[in-house]
Amino acid sequence: MNNHRRRLTAVAVAGIASLALGACSQGSATSKDADSADGKTTITYMEFSSNGGHEQDLAAIVDAFEKEHDDIEVKVETTPYDSYFTKLQTALAGGTAGDTFELNYENFVTYAENGSLAELGSYDEAAYKPSLLEAFSRDGAQYALPESFSDVVLFYNKELFDKAGVETPTSDWTWKDEAAAAAKLTDKGAGVWGDYQPVQFFEFYKALAQSGGSFFNEDGTEATFDSPEGVEAAQWLVGKPGKTMPTEAEGAGTPDFDTNLFKDGKLAMWHSGIWMFAGLADVPFEWDIAVEPGNTQQASAMFANGVAVNADSDHQEAAEEWLSFLTSSKAMADTRLSTSWELPPVADESLLAPYLEQDKPANRAAVMESLESVALPPVIARQAEMQDAITKELGEAAAGRKSVEDALADAKKAVDALLD
């Protein structure tokens, strides 16, 4: 698993686990109903994503907001991600949480369902990419606004394709196209592999969506991924190791193995995230990206952060003003893009021009096109255990110790037990 996904998972697990905590004697120092002596409304914003290098960038956005809203003051409370959700839950339980706070998608689901978030009523729906806005809604109500995102695309080594005389990927490719190209591009004797897609939970739920399957039934009380669509998705993943991609024995799954394989010019296609762009800037060959191929339909993995209003805030109107600015203003978009601080969720592509017009990779439009059909991760209280159960059983099938059908049946039993 790459570092970005490890971070997202760690944050999700910490947040979901923290819901079991009771109120502690000391919560956040934030007061939700604090007001400035000069009559301004003071709202607080609890967040984690600026920590570690983007604190001044967030401060610049706050300054721009306060210049446009001279009656509102924003106080920021930044916490490292590894302790953020424990602190947030303690503060919520103790009644000392901020007026507004940041959530990743997995934790958004949990907090929206437990009543911690206020329903939003003042925002410009047209300002956001539709799939990003929809991700932070529940039962037709908007409980958070998208703040930033990244997604997964298909990287490819154009020189390997040209050398083999294979047409490069396009946005309408299917699994069959990818499999055919991977077979032609694999040259085990030369140590060149046609494809790389980790055999794990994060790829399975996406492949399941690409086959038109569902992870749970409608009310979330039972796993349904052992369906024919699930079998097809699992077979797609476990059929690659040893044929068109390396096996675990050959190093697959070890830290940075896939990254280094691609950088060394030994990997033709690679399913990975757009956060890898900067690290590939100096590779000595031509590469590009495409929307990930689907089976019966396309579905791209999306990772997103959102921002919400505390259901107990005394300043919801001012809080919503701040969150709208934080997520859709030109000042925010300019700051994020100029500092390489995750992508803004805006629909206005003129605001995204500094990003889209960069020439490596050339097809950055695929980043936005991938948002047209997304696969969001399934979320339960015992998230880490579910992810581990799926990955373990897929590994059993990939190693030939179980059939795909048996592996999914055993995974379903494990996940269903976690839902009790």
HELIX and SHEET records of a PDB file:
HELIX    1   1 ASN A    3  SER A   18  1                                  16    
HELIX    2   2 GLU A   55  GLU A   68  1                                  14    
HELIX    3   3 TYR A   81  GLY A   94  1                                  14    
HELIX    4   4 TYR A  105  GLU A  113  1                                   9    
HELIX    5   5 GLU A  125  ALA A  127  5                                   3    
HELIX    6   6 PRO A  130  ALA A  135  1                                   6    
HELIX    7   7 LYS A  158  ALA A  164  1                                   7    
HELIX    8   8 TRP A  175  LEU A  185  1                                  11    
HELIX    9   9 LYS A  188  ALA A  190  5                                   3    
HELIX   10  10 PHE A  201  GLN A  210  1                                  10    
HELIX   11  11 PRO A  228  VAL A  238  1                                  11    
HELIX   12  12 GLU A  248  GLU A  250  5                                   3    
HELIX   13  13 PHE A  257  LYS A  263  1                                   7    
HELIX   14  14 ILE A  274  MET A  276  5                                   3    
HELIX   15  15 ALA A  278  LEU A  280  5                                   3    
HELIX   16  16 GLN A  316  SER A  328  1                                  13    
HELIX   17  17 LYS A  330  THR A  339  1                                  10    
HELIX   18  18 ALA A  353  LEU A  356  1                                   4    
HELIX   19  19 ALA A  365  GLU A  369  1                                   5    
HELIX   20  20 SER A  370  GLU A  372  5                                   3    
HELIX   21  21 GLN A  383  ALA A  398  1                                  16    
HELIX   22  22 VAL A  404  LEU A  419  1                                  16    
SHEET    1   A 6 ILE A  72  THR A  78  0                                        
SHEET    2   A 6 THR A  41  GLU A  47  1                                        
SHEET    3   A 6 THR A 100  ASN A 104  1                                        
SHEET    4   A 6 SER A 300  VAL A 309 -1                                        
SHEET    5   A 6 LEU A 145  ASN A 157 -1                                        
SHEET    6   A 6 MET A 269  GLY A 273 -1                                        
SHEET    1   B 5 ILE A  72  THR A  78  0                                        
SHEET    2   B 5 THR A  41  GLU A  47  1                                        
SHEET    3   B 5 THR A 100  ASN A 104  1                                        
SHEET    4   B 5 SER A 300  VAL A 309 -1                                        
SHEET    5   B 5 VAL A 374  ALA A 375  1                                        
SHEET    1   C 6 ILE A  72  THR A  78  0                                        
SHEET    2   C 6 THR A  41  GLU A  47  1                                        
SHEET    3   C 6 THR A 100  ASN A 104  1                                        
SHEET    4   C 6 SER A 300  VAL A 309 -1                                        
SHEET    5   C 6 LEU A 145  ASN A 157 -1                                        
SHEET    6   C 6 TRP A 287  ALA A 290 -1                                        
SHEET    1   D 2 SER A 137  ARG A 138  0                                        
SHEET    2   D 2 ALA A 141  GLN A 142 -1                                        
END                                                                             
